[in-house]
Amino acid sequence: MSANLGNLQKNPLNHILQFLDPQDLAHVRLVNNRLNTEAARDNLYSKEDLKVKNALKEYLEITKQVNAQETISDQATKNAKFKSESLEKRKTGLFGSFVSIVNFESKILSTITTIFCTIFPSIKTEIEARKIEQAEKDQLMKVEQEEKKKLENLQEQSDLLYSTYRSEKRGRIAERQRQDDFKKIMKLFGGETEYMKLPELNLNVYGNNEDRDYIDYIEAKDMTAPIMRGQDKHGRHFFTFRIEDKDYCLTFFQRYTNGRRWATAGSTREYITEDLIDEKGSVGQKTFDILKNAIEKKTLTLGYERFGKKTFFIK
């Protein structure tokens, strides 16, 4: 019994498959093939996930090109090295050294070279062979440099695409974290459905104030309900409470378009010393309790122990 349990823990899939008959296995293979085919379709991905997928695809494609170019570049280096070594071998030994002296580039020896080439055809053949090998060597070295340059360019593209992929991936992860944070908050209101039932407050009435970093300009007189929600023109979510005799309000809002922080603003800000959610995603428990109490009991008990507390009613 314990052995079977161990096998199940190590490889649960094989443990399950052993109980399937051939027809069931055929169905499993069909479903698996269909899943593999459908998973490649772009319309199954969200816009944000598709960006991550395409960025990874481009990076993997350029990686293949880099690997292929590395092989080509290495071969070009080997060819140039082999030709260089071959040419050097021709210059060694008694005959090779003698031909090198005879073939030395100078006005005085150029005449001697001509004479020796006339008298000794083997010297002429050797000099011509060296010229051919030198030309081949120069060409191979040129090819080597060109292939290395191609490799450098591909590696630069690869680094750029990898950076893009990492950026898209980090951005998508951050966006999911922000969504999870928002869901956590909406849960206090009874979930997304209940939250969306809250009346929406349009910030267009505040004109240029909407360009401010903090959503601290909402006035209680503009609220048609005790609790309202909305988004500013940058897409940041917020919700606000109208407190007591419509004198002022308390607003919770996303501080940044691409960050996790939820800050607070309003006339009672001096009583709240921590964010609802900080940039790392940690919940400010005191502030969270204040919010929970405001939603459930329609009251806000704020203040410092040192100066005494005050209860505000949401109306």
Number of C-alpha atoms within 10 A of each C-alpha: 5 7 8 10 11 11 12 14 11 11 10 12 10 11 15 10 12 9 10 12 9 9 9 12 14 12 11 14 12 12 12 12 12 11 11 11 10 12 12 11 10 13 10 11 14 10 11 13 16 16 17 21 18 14 20 19 14 16 21 15 12 19 19 12 16 21 14 12 19 19 14 17 21 14 14 21 18 15 17 21 16 14 18 18 12 15 19 12 11 18 17 13 9 9 13 17 13 14 21 18 13 21 21 14 11 11 8 9 14 14 13 15 21 15 13 17 19 12 11 11 11 13 22 19 12 19 20 12 14 18 13 13 17 16 12 16 21 15 13 21 20 14 17 22 15 14 21 19 13 17 21 15 13 19 19 13 17 21 15 13 21 19 14 18 21 15 14 21 19 13 16 16 13 15 17 12 16 21 13 14 19 18 15 14 19 16 14 17 19 11 13 15 11 12 18 14 11 16 16 16 21 15 18 11 11 13 8 9 15 18 12 9 9 18 24 19 16 22 17 21 12 14 19 12 17 19 23 21 21 19 16 17 12 10 11 16 19 21 20 25 27 26 22 16 12 16 11 16 25 22 24 22 25 25 22 17 13 12 17 23 21 25 23 26 20 20 15 17 16 12 14 17 13 17 22 25 24 16 15 10 16 13 18 16 13 14 20 17 13 17 21 17 15 18 17 10 11 17 19 23 13 18 16 12 7 6 7 8 13 12 11 17 17 21 14
